[in-house]
């Protein structure tokens, strides 16, 4: 999406508060890809997934978001999608 990001993540260090992980992720992304005219919101919205069914439901929602917003005709046509690593659930 041009104005927001959907990210499935598993921080992996339970002692690290999720808010700190998000802040770190944003800083690293900005250092590598930052553009001065683009800014992160200071906050974030997160959703904790608790079972395979909700994971699949949220994945489908995310995948179809560009279609719902009229950016592509099919989810497969959206160039900014994919899985870097599989999250064991």
Buried (B, 14 or more C-beta within 10 A) or exposed (E): EEEEEEEBEEBEEEEEEEEEBBBEBBEEEBEEEBEEEEEBEEEBEEEEBEEEEEBEEBBEEBBBBBBEEEEBEEBEEBEEBEEEEEEEE
